[in-house]
Amino acid sequence: MDSPSPKPFASPKFSPLKKRPTFYNGKDDPTLKVAREATTSQPKFWRIVEKDLRKDQIKRVDAVVQSYEDNNTLEGLESLLGEYLPAADDEVGKLYDRRSKGGKQVSSHIQQFAKTFSEFLGCYSQVLELVKSADNQFGGVAVHTLSLLLIVGVNKSDKEELIETSLIKIKHNFPRLKHLHSIYPDEKLQKLIAQVYESILVFAQRAIEYYKRSAWTRVWQAIAEPPQLGVKLAVDKILDELAEVKEETNILLNGRVQDMEISMKKVESIVKKQSSMLVEQQQVLAEEQEKINEMREELNKVTNNVGQIKRNQSEELLSNLQCHLNPDEFSCTDHLEYYRQQIHSRFFNRRKPSVFTLDELLEDPAYQKWKSSGSSRTLVLRGRTTTSMTALSWLSHAAVQLVDKLKEEYGEDKDTVVVYHFCKVENMLEDDHMHTTLSRLIYQLLQSRPSILHERNTYASFKDSLESPSWKKQQVKAACKLLVEGLNQFKTVYLVLDRPEACKGGVSGLTKLLEQVSEAECIVKTFVVVDKDECDDSNLEDWRDAVDDGVFTVLDDLDQA
């Protein structure tokens, strides 16, 4: 006897939310027209997708929808998503227990897809909060469609780069929307949010259709209609709409601040005029003063929100450049501590530590001149290390201490920045390229002041340079020029570079770096530590020739006893 076929998806009925202040003027707000049209077209699509799903998959989707109906939250969808995310360290044991009892093993590419989907959902949920405050139906439809996309995506045997890349693109371009309740939205912004809501549903539908095509169907349709075309068009539309949302939000926020400042000045003017009136008007003055205090408090809140939004946008712009400058998420602070531990392990395990210290350096006239000078200067320390079985230099301890001292001295100075890199550590599989060192220095500069990327021309200049052929070919000269562009955003920069000669192309790369730095508009104090066995006199002369001889000093023959 044939088993009964699974029940088709029914359009769920979602209960209305309780009355509360919303981003929209109720569910009949005309700006929500495109969102309402999107919700009416989804049930037909659900029924088509359901035909290709197993009973257990349909049951999971139904559970997510029911959870939303009960709680009006994304808890059900997040719970389903959590089944496919990589396990945390303290959950690994539980995961092994589940698999040993017959649970299905989650492949790495499914885990990666789930992680990407989770980050995308975190962004899109901001839009859902705005639209479902007008009508809970909007949230229910989105949860239903997204749960289908998740179920279909995690049940693909092969990784789909197109969908994952699309989700990442959307996530990277999503503006922060959680502060929108602090402004009065205009009709244009309300329509834009509704359009983004609808476009994400269209994208999800296109992605599901793309997943569900068989391999043969993809090959056949690629002749006249590439299967990825619908997905790409949906993504492009979303990116355009997100850019408009970001621009409109900034316009409204800035206008709100300006209007409030004008209003506050008018009220202050009234208070000043009334201050000369009779005693019986003191009550009026007190009331007006209370209005000023309330408006000032609200102005401070909005101003803080504007500042936070701008900081978030700057961090988003830096995140967009990170894949070019710091793809391995290298942390200079973690690297500093790791290097400090290596030096301590190698040179402090004797009864009498044998290292060159900062205290010895502070007493040297050459260092004092380098530190106190009002112009750019370069100071080089060169010497040999006699301690056996180590690739480290005994001089590097002074470089570590110098970084600590400079960071403490200029930590609160907005016009001065300290950047550094230690090029040689023990147990490296291979030496870093000089281009990698320069990239990490550039990233430190931008990380210390990401607001410089808020200037459109500055961001465009960095983006164009990082996407240029010369950058992709790891041309050191191009990296040096970009570093100088970052240096020029500050008045004074301390650049500490330890063991650059150990990098691939490090000796010649340092020559190019010094040449470019000498043309910087700011004051650059460059401090370099090199090993004498790896750096001969001709190298020193090349570096000296790269800058003015009067600003280049070498403390030589600093050999370990």
TACOR-V487551 format. One record per backbone hydrogen bond with DSSP energy under -0.5 kcal/mol. CO is the residue of the C=O (numbers start at 1). NH is the residue of the N-H. If there is no record, write none. Layout:
co=<CO:CO>
nh=<NH:NH>
//
This chain:
co=<10:12:24:26:29:30:32:33:34:35:36:37:38:39:41:42:43:44:45:46:47:48:49:50:54:55:56:57:58:59:60:61:62:63:64:65:66:67:68:74:75:76:77:78:79:80:81:81:88:88:89:91:92:93:94:95:96:97:98:99:105:107:108:109:110:111:112:113:114:115:116:117:118:119:120:120:121:123:123:124:124:125:126:127:128:129:131:131:135:135:136:137:138:139:140:141:142:143:144:145:146:147:148:149:150:151:153:159:160:161:162:163:164:165:166:167:168:169:170:171:175:177:179:180:183:186:187:188:189:190:191:192:193:194:195:196:197:198:199:200:201:202:203:204:205:206:207:208:209:214:215:216:217:218:220:221:226:227:228:229:230:231:232:233:234:235:236:237:238:239:240:241:242:243:244:245:246:247:248:249:250:251:252:253:254:255:256:257:258:259:260:261:262:263:264:265:266:267:268:269:270:271:273:274:278:279:281:282:283:284:285:286:287:288:289:290:291:292:293:294:295:296:297:298:299:300:301:302:303:304:305:306:307:308:309:310:311:312:313:314:315:316:317:318:319:321:321:322:326:330:331:332:333:334:335:336:337:338:339:340:341:342:343:344:347:351:353:355:356:357:358:359:361:364:365:366:367:368:369:377:378:379:380:381:382:383:384:393:394:395:395:396:397:398:399:400:401:402:403:404:405:406:407:410:412:413:415:415:417:417:419:421:421:423:425:432:433:433:434:435:436:437:438:439:440:441:442:443:444:445:447:449:450:451:452:454:455:456:457:458:459:460:461:462:463:465:468:469:470:471:474:475:476:477:478:479:480:481:482:483:484:486:487:491:492:493:493:494:494:495:495:496:496:497:497:498:499:500:503:503:504:505:506:507:508:509:510:511:512:513:514:516:517:522:523:523:524:524:525:526:527:528:529:530:531:531:536:536:537:538:539:540:541:542:543:544:548:549:551:553:554:555:557>
nh=<12:14:26:29:32:33:36:37:38:39:40:41:42:43:45:46:47:48:49:50:51:51:52:53:58:59:60:61:62:63:64:65:66:67:68:69:70:71:72:78:79:80:81:82:83:83:84:85:91:92:92:95:96:97:98:99:100:101:103:102:107:111:112:113:114:115:116:117:118:119:120:121:122:123:123:124:125:126:127:127:128:129:130:131:132:133:134:135:138:139:140:141:142:143:144:145:146:147:148:149:150:151:152:153:154:155:156:161:164:165:166:167:168:169:170:171:172:173:174:174:177:180:182:183:185:190:191:192:193:194:195:196:197:198:199:200:201:202:203:204:205:206:207:208:209:210:211:212:213:218:219:220:221:222:223:225:229:231:232:233:234:235:236:237:238:239:240:241:242:243:244:245:246:247:248:249:250:251:252:253:254:255:256:257:258:259:260:261:262:263:264:265:266:267:268:269:270:271:272:273:274:275:276:277:281:282:285:286:287:288:289:290:291:292:293:294:295:296:297:298:299:300:301:302:303:304:305:306:307:308:309:310:311:312:313:314:315:316:317:318:319:320:321:322:323:324:325:326:329:332:335:336:337:338:339:340:341:342:343:344:345:346:347:348:354:353:355:357:398:361:362:363:364:368:369:370:371:372:373:526:553:528:555:530:558:532:560:396:356:398:399:400:401:402:403:404:405:406:407:408:409:410:411:413:414:416:491:492:419:494:496:423:498:425:428:504:436:437:438:439:440:441:442:443:444:445:446:447:448:449:450:452:453:454:455:456:459:460:461:462:463:464:465:466:467:468:472:473:475:474:476:479:480:481:482:483:484:485:486:487:488:489:490:523:417:495:525:419:496:497:527:421:498:499:529:423:502:503:505:506:434:509:510:511:512:513:514:515:516:517:518:519:520:524:493:525:377:526:495:379:497:381:499:383:534:535:539:540:541:542:543:544:545:546:547:547:551:552:378:380:556:382:559>
//
